[in-house]
Amino acid sequence: MAVRGRGSILRSLLSWALGLIAAGVLLLAALLALYAFVPPISTLMIGRWVTLRPVERVWTPLARISPALSAAVIMSEDARFCRHDGVDWSALNDVIDQAGEDGPSRGASTISMQTVKNLFLWPSRSFIRKGMEIPLALALDFVWTKKRVMEVYLNIAEWGEGVFGAEAAARRYFHKSAADLTAHEAALLATALPNPILRNPARPNRHHAVLARIIAGRAVRSAPWTDCVR
């Protein structure tokens, strides 16, 4: 009887777990469809609201964001953005091949993967999170256009403590609209993204300034690689 009772409990737990997973999948699918049309919010923004910390974000359509910023972000973060299906498999394979005993020393996140991480997942690195990013990024690229992916990414990316999105960042650091960003200012913002808390686009350190000049130069010649967001 005891064995039979334990089996019943295990079946109930398994059924509950499967139901929870199915509900999670349905919720993610519904949010992907909804966020294709309405301005979404990120998990970091939600976390700040829950802990009563301020959030600066002004939703701005891609058409009202300087094209220089899209080009700089692509050249800095994901040069094959317009060519892959949400995951850059060649870059991912390179990272796996070069990984040591302690795991990969660098990531291979695409803009699509960073978008789903910001929208649905958590910031700390883990193999579980990365495993969830990949199918979600593939689904994102299947459901959304590349322009929509870029539009959402530029509106939820963190550019400093409580500063989210291109418009809030442009106003905070350069006292202007995102539509009026110069190529140099766009490159400074793009190269701040890997470490937005420590990198200040208005007061870049030497490394940040040099990197921004390199990215600005690449962005000028980026037309074949940025055609999907033009």
Backbone as numpy.savetxt, mean C-alpha at the origin, in Angstrom:
# Nx Ny Nz CAx CAy CAz Cx Cy Cz
-17.32 -42.97 25.39 -18.14 -41.76 25.39 -17.29 -40.50 25.39
-16.14 -40.57 26.18 -15.27 -39.41 26.27 -14.65 -39.10 24.92
-14.22 -40.19 24.20 -13.62 -40.00 22.87 -14.64 -39.40 21.92
-15.87 -39.93 21.99 -16.93 -39.44 21.13 -17.23 -37.97 21.44
-17.19 -37.60 22.74 -17.44 -36.22 23.12 -16.35 -35.28 22.61
-15.08 -35.74 22.71 -14.00 -34.91 22.20 -14.11 -34.74 20.69
-14.52 -35.78 20.00 -14.69 -35.69 18.54 -15.76 -34.70 18.17
-16.84 -34.68 18.95 -17.93 -33.73 18.69 -17.46 -32.30 18.90
-16.64 -32.10 19.96 -16.12 -30.76 20.24 -15.19 -30.31 19.12
-14.33 -31.22 18.65 -13.40 -30.88 17.58 -14.15 -30.52 16.30
-15.20 -31.30 15.99 -16.00 -31.01 14.80 -16.68 -29.65 14.93
-17.15 -29.32 16.12 -17.79 -28.02 16.34 -16.79 -26.88 16.18
-15.58 -27.09 16.73 -14.55 -26.06 16.60 -14.13 -25.87 15.15
-14.01 -26.98 14.42 -13.63 -26.91 13.01 -14.72 -26.22 12.21
-15.96 -26.55 12.49 -17.08 -25.91 11.79 -17.12 -24.42 12.09
-16.87 -24.06 13.35 -16.85 -22.65 13.73 -15.72 -21.91 13.03
-14.53 -22.54 12.97 -13.37 -21.92 12.33 -13.60 -21.73 10.83
-14.17 -22.75 10.18 -14.45 -22.64 8.75 -15.50 -21.56 8.48
-16.50 -21.48 9.35 -17.50 -20.43 9.20 -16.91 -19.05 9.36
-15.97 -18.92 10.30 -15.30 -17.64 10.52 -14.47 -17.25 9.31
-13.75 -18.22 8.75 -12.94 -17.96 7.56 -13.83 -17.55 6.39
-14.93 -18.28 6.21 -15.85 -17.95 5.11 -16.43 -16.55 5.28
-16.77 -16.18 6.52 -17.31 -14.84 6.77 -16.24 -13.78 6.48
-14.99 -14.08 6.83 -13.91 -13.14 6.55 -13.69 -12.94 5.07
-13.74 -14.04 4.32 -13.57 -13.95 2.87 -14.70 -13.14 2.24
-15.92 -13.39 2.69 -17.07 -12.64 2.16 -16.97 -11.15 2.49
-16.50 -10.85 3.71 -16.34 -9.45 4.11 -15.29 -8.77 3.24
-14.16 -9.42 3.02 -13.11 -8.85 2.18 -13.60 -8.63 0.76
-14.35 -9.61 0.23 -14.89 -9.48 -1.13 -15.85 -8.29 -1.22
-16.69 -8.13 -0.20 -17.63 -7.01 -0.18 -16.90 -5.68 -0.11
-15.85 -5.60 0.72 -15.08 -4.36 0.85 -14.33 -4.04 -0.44
-13.77 -5.06 -1.09 -13.10 -4.83 -2.37 -14.06 -4.23 -3.39
-15.27 -4.76 -3.43 -16.26 -4.23 -4.37 -16.70 -2.82 -3.97
-16.91 -2.60 -2.68 -17.35 -1.29 -2.21 -16.28 -0.23 -2.43
-15.03 -0.57 -2.09 -13.94 0.40 -2.19 -13.54 0.72 -3.63
-14.10 -0.02 -4.56 -13.86 0.33 -5.96 -14.57 1.63 -6.34
-15.51 2.06 -5.48 -16.32 3.24 -5.80 -16.32 4.32 -4.72
-16.12 3.93 -3.46 -16.18 4.91 -2.37 -14.79 5.09 -1.76
-14.51 6.26 -1.17 -13.20 6.47 -0.53 -13.00 5.53 0.65
-11.98 4.70 0.61 -11.75 3.77 1.72 -10.90 4.39 2.82
-10.82 3.70 3.94 -9.96 4.10 5.04 -9.02 2.94 5.36
-7.86 3.26 5.89 -6.86 2.23 6.16 -6.96 1.74 7.60
-6.34 0.58 7.86 -6.32 0.05 9.22 -5.55 0.98 10.17
-4.51 1.65 9.65 -3.76 2.59 10.49 -4.62 3.79 10.88
-5.44 4.26 9.94 -6.34 5.36 10.25 -7.36 4.94 11.31
-7.91 3.75 11.15 -8.87 3.23 12.13 -8.21 3.13 13.50
-6.97 2.62 13.52 -6.25 2.48 14.78 -6.05 3.81 15.48
-5.78 4.86 14.72 -5.59 6.18 15.32 -6.91 6.72 15.86
-7.99 6.53 15.11 -9.30 7.00 15.59 -9.70 6.28 16.88
-9.45 4.96 16.91 -9.82 4.17 18.09 -9.07 4.64 19.32
-7.81 5.04 19.13 -6.99 5.51 20.26 -7.04 7.03 20.43
-8.04 7.66 19.78 -8.30 9.09 19.93 -7.14 9.97 19.49
-6.42 9.52 18.45 -5.34 10.33 17.88 -5.83 10.94 16.56
-5.35 12.12 16.21 -5.86 12.80 15.01 -5.40 12.15 13.72
-6.21 12.33 12.70 -5.89 11.85 11.34 -6.08 13.01 10.37
-5.05 13.28 9.58 -5.15 14.27 8.50 -5.28 13.51 7.18
-6.42 13.66 6.50 -6.60 13.04 5.19 -7.68 13.80 4.44
-7.37 14.22 3.25 -8.35 14.88 2.38 -8.43 14.06 1.10
-9.50 13.30 0.93 -9.62 12.45 -0.25 -9.55 13.30 -1.52
-8.69 12.89 -2.44 -8.47 13.66 -3.66 -8.43 12.72 -4.86
-9.27 12.92 -5.86 -9.24 12.07 -7.06 -7.87 12.11 -7.73
-7.53 11.04 -8.40 -6.23 10.95 -9.07 -6.03 12.09 -10.06
-7.11 12.51 -10.71 -7.01 13.59 -11.70 -6.58 14.92 -11.07
-6.72 15.04 -9.74 -6.33 16.28 -9.06 -5.05 16.10 -8.24
-4.30 15.06 -8.56 -2.99 14.83 -7.96 -1.95 14.94 -9.07
-0.88 15.65 -8.83 0.14 15.83 -9.87 0.60 14.49 -10.44
0.58 14.35 -11.78 1.09 13.12 -12.39 2.54 12.83 -12.00
3.27 13.87 -11.63 4.66 13.67 -11.21 4.74 12.79 -9.97
3.72 12.84 -9.11 3.75 12.01 -7.91 3.51 10.55 -8.25
2.53 10.28 -9.12 2.30 8.89 -9.54 3.56 8.30 -10.17
4.19 9.08 -11.05 5.40 8.61 -11.73 6.52 8.35 -10.73
6.70 9.27 -9.79 7.77 9.12 -8.81 7.52 7.92 -7.89
6.27 7.72 -7.49 5.94 6.59 -6.62 6.18 5.27 -7.35
5.78 5.19 -8.61 6.01 3.97 -9.39 7.49 3.70 -9.53
8.27 4.73 -9.89 9.71 4.54 -10.06 10.41 4.20 -8.76
9.87 4.68 -7.66 10.49 4.43 -6.36 10.05 3.11 -5.74
8.76 2.78 -5.89 8.19 1.65 -5.15 7.97 0.40 -5.98
7.64 0.55 -7.25 7.15 -0.60 -8.01 7.22 -0.30 -9.51
8.41 -0.40 -10.09 8.62 0.02 -11.48 7.78 -0.78 -12.47
7.38 -1.98 -12.12 6.59 -2.83 -13.02 5.10 -2.77 -12.70
4.68 -1.74 -12.00 3.28 -1.62 -11.58 2.30 -1.79 -12.74
2.58 -1.16 -13.87 1.66 -1.22 -15.02 1.76 -2.54 -15.78
2.71 -3.39 -15.41 2.93 -4.61 -16.18 2.52 -5.89 -15.46
2.47 -5.85 -14.11 2.16 -7.09 -13.39 0.67 -7.17 -13.03
0.28 -8.30 -12.47 -1.12 -8.57 -12.14 -1.43 -8.34 -10.67
-0.61 -7.53 -10.02 -0.77 -7.31 -8.59 0.41 -7.82 -7.80
1.10 -8.81 -8.35 2.29 -9.40 -7.73 3.40 -9.43 -8.77
4.57 -8.93 -8.43 5.73 -8.99 -9.32 6.45 -10.30 -9.04
6.06 -11.33 -9.79 6.56 -12.68 -9.50 8.07 -12.79 -9.66
8.65 -12.10 -10.64 10.09 -12.19 -10.84 10.83 -11.59 -9.64
10.37 -10.45 -9.14 10.99 -9.84 -7.97 10.80 -10.72 -6.73
9.62 -11.32 -6.61 9.34 -12.19 -5.47 10.24 -13.42 -5.50
10.43 -14.01 -6.68 11.32 -15.17 -6.81 12.76 -14.81 -6.47
13.19 -13.62 -6.88 14.56 -13.18 -6.56 14.75 -13.06 -5.05
13.75 -12.51 -4.37 13.84 -12.35 -2.92 13.91 -13.71 -2.23
13.08 -14.65 -2.69 13.08 -16.00 -2.10 14.42 -16.69 -2.34
14.96 -16.56 -3.56 16.24 -17.20 -3.90 17.39 -16.65 -3.07
17.31 -15.35 -2.74 18.40 -14.70 -2.01 18.23 -14.77 -0.49
17.13 -15.34 -0.05 16.86 -15.39 1.39 17.85 -16.28 2.11
18.31 -15.85 3.28 19.19 -16.65 4.10 18.42 -17.46 5.12
19.14 -17.97 6.12 18.50 -18.80 7.14 17.50 -18.01 7.98
17.74 -16.70 8.09 16.85 -15.87 8.89 15.69 -15.29 8.09
15.53 -15.74 6.85 14.46 -15.24 6.01 14.94 -14.15 5.08
14.03 -13.60 4.26 14.40 -12.56 3.29 14.92 -11.31 3.98
15.95 -10.70 3.37 16.51 -9.47 3.92 15.80 -8.25 3.35
14.98 -8.42 2.32 14.22 -7.31 1.74 12.88 -7.84 1.28
11.97 -6.94 0.98 10.65 -7.35 0.53 10.50 -7.25 -0.97
9.35 -7.65 -1.46 9.06 -7.53 -2.89 7.64 -7.03 -3.06
7.23 -6.15 -2.15 5.86 -5.66 -2.16 5.61 -4.74 -3.35
4.54 -4.99 -4.05 4.10 -4.10 -5.12 3.18 -3.03 -4.52
2.83 -2.05 -5.32 1.88 -1.04 -4.86 0.53 -1.68 -4.53
0.14 -2.67 -5.31 -1.12 -3.39 -5.03 -1.05 -4.11 -3.69
0.09 -4.75 -3.40 0.26 -5.45 -2.13 0.27 -4.48 -0.96
0.92 -3.33 -1.13 0.92 -2.32 -0.07 -0.48 -1.75 0.15
-1.25 -1.64 -0.93 -2.61 -1.11 -0.81 -3.49 -2.05 0.01
-3.44 -3.35 -0.29 -4.27 -4.28 0.47 -3.78 -4.40 1.91
-2.47 -4.28 2.11 -1.95 -4.30 3.49 -2.51 -3.11 4.26
-2.48 -1.93 3.66 -2.98 -0.72 4.33 -4.49 -0.78 4.57
-5.21 -1.40 3.64 -6.67 -1.44 3.75 -7.18 -2.52 4.70
-6.55 -3.70 4.67 -7.15 -4.86 5.33 -6.27 -5.53 6.37
-4.97 -5.31 6.36 -4.07 -6.10 7.20 -3.37 -5.22 8.24
-2.28 -5.71 8.78 -1.58 -5.02 9.86 -0.16 -4.69 9.40
0.50 -3.70 10.03 1.78 -3.22 9.52 2.98 -4.11 9.82
2.99 -4.84 10.92 4.17 -5.63 11.29 4.40 -6.77 10.31
5.68 -7.06 10.05 6.02 -8.09 9.08 5.81 -9.49 9.64
5.28 -10.37 8.82 5.16 -11.78 9.18 4.87 -12.57 7.92
5.20 -13.86 7.95 4.92 -14.70 6.80 3.41 -14.85 6.59
2.65 -14.82 7.69 1.20 -14.94 7.57 0.64 -13.75 6.81
1.08 -12.53 7.20 0.59 -11.34 6.51 0.98 -11.35 5.05
2.23 -11.73 4.76 2.68 -11.76 3.37 1.88 -12.78 2.58
1.58 -13.91 3.20 0.78 -14.93 2.51 -0.62 -14.45 2.21
-1.17 -13.57 3.04 -2.49 -13.01 2.79 -2.43 -11.89 1.75
-1.32 -11.15 1.73 -1.18 -10.03 0.79 -1.27 -10.50 -0.66
-0.65 -11.63 -0.96 -0.53 -12.07 -2.36 -1.90 -12.34 -2.98
-2.76 -13.21 -2.40 -4.07 -13.42 -3.03 -4.94 -12.17 -3.03
-4.82 -11.35 -1.98 -5.60 -10.12 -1.94 -5.15 -9.14 -3.03
-3.85 -9.06 -3.27 -3.34 -8.17 -4.32 -3.79 -8.65 -5.70
-3.79 -9.95 -5.91 -4.27 -10.50 -7.18 -5.75 -10.17 -7.38
-6.54 -10.32 -6.31 -7.97 -10.00 -6.39 -8.17 -8.51 -6.64
-7.37 -7.68 -5.97 -7.47 -6.23 -6.15 -7.23 -5.83 -7.60
-6.16 -6.37 -8.18 -5.84 -6.02 -9.57 -6.87 -6.58 -10.55
-7.56 -7.64 -10.16 -8.59 -8.21 -11.02 -9.86 -7.37 -10.98
-10.19 -6.85 -9.81 -11.44 -6.11 -9.63 -11.29 -4.63 -9.98
-10.15 -4.03 -9.63 -9.95 -2.60 -9.83 -9.09 -2.33 -11.05
-9.22 -1.12 -11.58 -8.30 -0.66 -12.62 -7.00 -0.21 -11.96
-5.94 -0.12 -12.75 -4.67 0.37 -12.22 -4.81 1.81 -11.72
-5.60 2.61 -12.40 -5.80 3.99 -11.95 -6.44 4.01 -10.57
-7.41 3.12 -10.34 -8.07 3.08 -9.04 -7.10 2.62 -7.95
-6.27 1.64 -8.26 -5.28 1.18 -7.28 -4.37 2.35 -6.89
-3.87 3.07 -7.89 -2.98 4.19 -7.61 -3.71 5.30 -6.85
-4.95 5.57 -7.23 -5.73 6.61 -6.57 -5.90 6.30 -5.09
-6.27 5.06 -4.79 -6.48 4.67 -3.39 -5.16 4.68 -2.64
-4.11 4.15 -3.26 -2.82 4.11 -2.59 -2.35 5.51 -2.21
-2.46 6.44 -3.14 -2.02 7.81 -2.87 -2.89 8.54 -1.86
-4.07 7.99 -1.57 -4.96 8.60 -0.59 -4.91 7.95 0.79
-4.24 6.78 0.90 -4.17 6.12 2.21 -2.74 5.93 2.68
-1.75 6.19 1.81 -0.35 6.05 2.22 -0.05 7.01 3.37
0.75 6.55 4.31 1.11 7.38 5.46 2.35 8.21 5.14
2.26 9.52 5.35 3.36 10.42 5.06 3.76 11.21 6.31
3.77 10.55 7.44 4.13 11.21 8.69 3.13 10.87 9.76
3.42 11.27 10.99 2.56 10.96 12.11 1.16 11.53 11.90
0.19 10.63 11.61 -1.19 11.04 11.42 -1.49 11.69 10.10
-0.52 11.71 9.18 -0.71 12.34 7.86 -0.91 11.26 6.81
-2.09 11.22 6.21 -2.42 10.18 5.26 -2.86 10.81 3.93
-2.29 10.30 2.86 -2.71 10.74 1.53 -1.90 11.90 1.00
-1.89 12.00 -0.33 -1.07 12.98 -1.02 -1.48 14.42 -0.71
-2.78 14.67 -0.62 -3.24 16.05 -0.40 -2.80 16.56 0.98
-3.01 15.75 2.00 -2.60 16.14 3.35 -1.08 16.31 3.42
-0.34 15.42 2.74 1.12 15.50 2.76 1.61 16.75 2.03
1.02 17.05 0.88 1.42 18.24 0.13 1.18 19.50 0.94
0.04 19.55 1.62 -0.27 20.73 2.45 0.64 20.82 3.65
0.93 19.68 4.28 1.76 19.68 5.48 3.19 20.12 5.17
3.79 19.52 4.11 5.22 19.72 3.88 5.54 20.86 2.91
4.63 21.13 1.96 4.95 22.13 0.94 3.92 23.27 0.86
2.90 23.21 1.71 1.89 24.28 1.81 1.22 24.56 0.46
0.88 23.49 -0.22 0.20 23.60 -1.51 -0.64 22.36 -1.75
-1.46 22.41 -2.80 -2.28 21.26 -3.17 -1.43 20.18 -3.83
-1.89 18.95 -3.75 -1.19 17.85 -4.43 -1.16 18.05 -5.93
-2.11 18.80 -6.46 -2.14 19.06 -7.90 -0.98 19.93 -8.34
-0.41 20.71 -7.42 0.62 21.69 -7.76 2.03 21.23 -7.41
2.19 19.98 -7.01 3.52 19.49 -6.66 4.46 19.54 -7.85
5.69 19.98 -7.61 6.71 19.94 -8.66 7.29 18.53 -8.74
8.08 18.26 -9.77 8.71 16.95 -9.91 9.63 16.66 -8.73
10.35 17.68 -8.27 11.27 17.48 -7.14 10.50 17.21 -5.85
9.43 17.95 -5.61 8.62 17.73 -4.41 7.97 16.36 -4.44
7.49 15.94 -5.62 6.88 14.62 -5.77 7.90 13.53 -5.45
9.14 13.69 -5.91 10.18 12.70 -5.65 10.53 12.65 -4.17
10.54 13.80 -3.50 10.79 13.82 -2.05 9.69 13.07 -1.29
8.44 13.26 -1.71 7.34 12.53 -1.07 7.43 11.03 -1.35
7.71 10.68 -2.59 7.77 9.26 -2.96 8.87 8.53 -2.20
10.02 9.15 -2.07 11.15 8.49 -1.40 11.05 8.54 0.12
10.05 9.25 0.63 9.79 9.23 2.08 8.95 8.02 2.48
8.26 7.40 1.54 7.29 6.36 1.87 7.87 5.14 2.59
9.09 4.68 2.27 9.58 3.52 3.01 9.73 3.77 4.50
9.91 5.01 4.92 10.05 5.33 6.33 9.45 6.70 6.61
8.14 6.83 6.52 7.50 8.15 6.56 7.57 8.84 7.91
7.83 8.11 8.97 7.91 8.74 10.28 9.26 9.45 10.45
10.32 8.86 9.89 11.65 9.43 10.06 12.08 10.33 8.91
11.50 10.15 7.72 11.91 10.94 6.57 10.94 12.11 6.37
11.46 13.29 6.47 10.65 14.51 6.33 10.89 15.09 4.94
9.89 15.07 4.05 10.09 15.58 2.68 10.49 17.05 2.63
10.07 17.84 3.61 10.40 19.26 3.62 11.82 19.51 4.11
12.36 18.58 4.90 13.72 18.72 5.42 14.46 17.40 5.26
14.74 17.01 4.02 15.37 15.71 3.80 16.82 15.69 4.27
17.26 14.55 4.78 18.68 14.41 5.06 19.43 14.14 3.75
20.73 14.00 3.83 21.52 13.89 2.61 21.12 12.67 1.78
20.97 11.54 2.45 20.60 10.31 1.72 19.24 10.46 1.04
18.29 11.01 1.77 16.94 11.21 1.22 16.98 12.15 0.02
17.73 13.23 0.12 17.81 14.22 -0.97 18.44 13.61 -2.22
19.51 12.83 -2.03 20.17 12.19 -3.19 19.23 11.20 -3.84
18.56 10.38 -3.04 17.62 9.40 -3.57 16.50 10.08 -4.33
16.00 11.20 -3.82 14.92 11.94 -4.49 15.37 12.45 -5.85
16.61 12.92 -5.95 17.10 13.39 -7.25 17.18 12.25 -8.25
17.58 11.08 -7.79 17.65 9.91 -8.68 16.26 9.54 -9.17
15.30 9.49 -8.24 13.93 9.11 -8.60 13.30 10.16 -9.50
13.56 11.43 -9.25 13.03 12.49 -10.12 13.53 12.31 -11.54
14.81 11.96 -11.69 15.36 11.72 -13.02 14.72 10.54 -13.71
14.47 9.48 -12.97 13.81 8.30 -13.54 12.36 8.62 -13.92
11.70 9.41 -13.07 10.29 9.74 -13.33 10.12 10.53 -14.61
11.08 11.38 -14.92 11.01 12.16 -16.16 10.99 11.25 -17.39
11.68 10.12 -17.29 11.77 9.18 -18.42 10.88 7.95 -18.22
9.84 8.08 -17.40 9.07 6.90 -17.01 7.87 6.59 -17.89
7.64 7.38 -18.94 6.41 7.25 -19.73 6.03 5.81 -20.11
6.96 4.98 -20.60 6.55 3.61 -20.96 6.09 2.79 -19.76
6.51 3.16 -18.55 6.22 2.36 -17.36 5.06 2.93 -16.54
4.56 4.07 -16.93 3.48 4.71 -16.15 2.24 4.97 -16.98
2.16 4.34 -18.15 1.06 4.63 -19.07 -0.30 4.22 -18.50
-0.33 3.28 -17.57 -1.61 2.80 -17.03 -2.28 3.79 -16.09
-1.55 4.80 -15.63 -2.15 5.77 -14.72 -2.29 7.14 -15.36
-2.02 7.25 -16.64 -2.12 8.54 -17.34 -3.51 8.73 -17.93
